[in-house]
Amino acid sequence: MGQIVNVVERPSPRPGIVRFETNRVLSGTGHDRFVATAPVEGNRTVDELARRLFARGGVASVHVNGGMVTVDLEKGYSSDGLADLIRGLYTFYGDGPAAVAAEAAVSAAPDADQAADAPVLQELAEAADAGVPPLPTPGEAAEARNEALAAQAAEAEAAKPTDEPAATDPEPDPGTASTNS
């Protein structure tokens, strides 16, 4: 179910930056920026897109303005597969016979945009038949990512030095305190 988003990948003059032009307005007229080091909260379309892109890995930040998605890749990563994540943002295929029927309908569709996804859907069906475990849902991946970020924040907080004297330090003798006069 759902409709496939048309996506055109455009290189940027800056290395590690990739732009994706879509045929849908994803963020309205505002700018939305997400970074991999902060949890993505909210239930808007752009929030879900950011969660999916971060769950794929290799993405440092995501900026969405209208129908333009700009992705800043982490060093050493490519943009492979990112366009497919954006393209499938509004498609919802479940498990079981209904999903098989939906996949068959898309692969048999005369529409060029939908027919282009037929090989991908066929690969997914073959992987399921071969017993390959399914990828986590975007919600599961986002939850795991948010838990990892919370654990990192807790570790960083625990590693901060405190200004309190250690429990083993003796208390200074009040009679020996020096004063500047």
CORSUL-V451973 format. One record per residue. N is the residue number from 1. SS is DSSP state (2 for helix, 1 for strand, 0 for the rest). Layout:
{{N,SS} {N,SS}}
//
This chain:
{{1,0} {2,0} {3,0} {4,0} {5,0} {6,0} {7,1} {8,1} {9,1} {10,1} {11,1} {12,0} {13,0} {14,0} {15,0} {16,0} {17,1} {18,1} {19,1} {20,1} {21,1} {22,1} {23,0} {24,0} {25,0} {26,0} {27,0} {28,0} {29,0} {30,0} {31,1} {32,1} {33,1} {34,1} {35,1} {36,0} {37,0} {38,0} {39,0} {40,0} {41,0} {42,0} {43,0} {44,0} {45,2} {46,2} {47,2} {48,2} {49,2} {50,2} {51,2} {52,2} {53,2} {54,2} {55,2} {56,2} {57,0} {58,0} {59,1} {60,1} {61,1} {62,1} {63,1} {64,1} {65,1} {66,0} {67,0} {68,1} {69,1} {70,1} {71,1} {72,1} {73,1} {74,0} {75,0} {76,0} {77,0} {78,0} {79,0} {80,0} {81,0} {82,2} {83,2} {84,2} {85,2} {86,2} {87,2} {88,0} {89,0} {90,0} {91,0} {92,0} {93,0} {94,0} {95,0} {96,0} {97,2} {98,2} {99,2} {100,2} {101,2} {102,2} {103,2} {104,2} {105,2} {106,2} {107,2} {108,0} {109,0} {110,0} {111,0} {112,2} {113,2} {114,2} {115,2} {116,0} {117,0} {118,2} {119,2} {120,2} {121,2} {122,2} {123,2} {124,2} {125,2} {126,2} {127,2} {128,2} {129,2} {130,0} {131,0} {132,0} {133,0} {134,0} {135,0} {136,0} {137,0} {138,2} {139,2} {140,2} {141,2} {142,2} {143,2} {144,2} {145,2} {146,2} {147,2} {148,2} {149,2} {150,2} {151,2} {152,2} {153,2} {154,2} {155,2} {156,2} {157,2} {158,2} {159,2} {160,0} {161,0} {162,0} {163,0} {164,0} {165,0} {166,0} {167,0} {168,0} {169,0} {170,0} {171,0} {172,0} {173,0} {174,2} {175,2} {176,2} {177,0} {178,0} {179,0} {180,0} {181,0}}
//
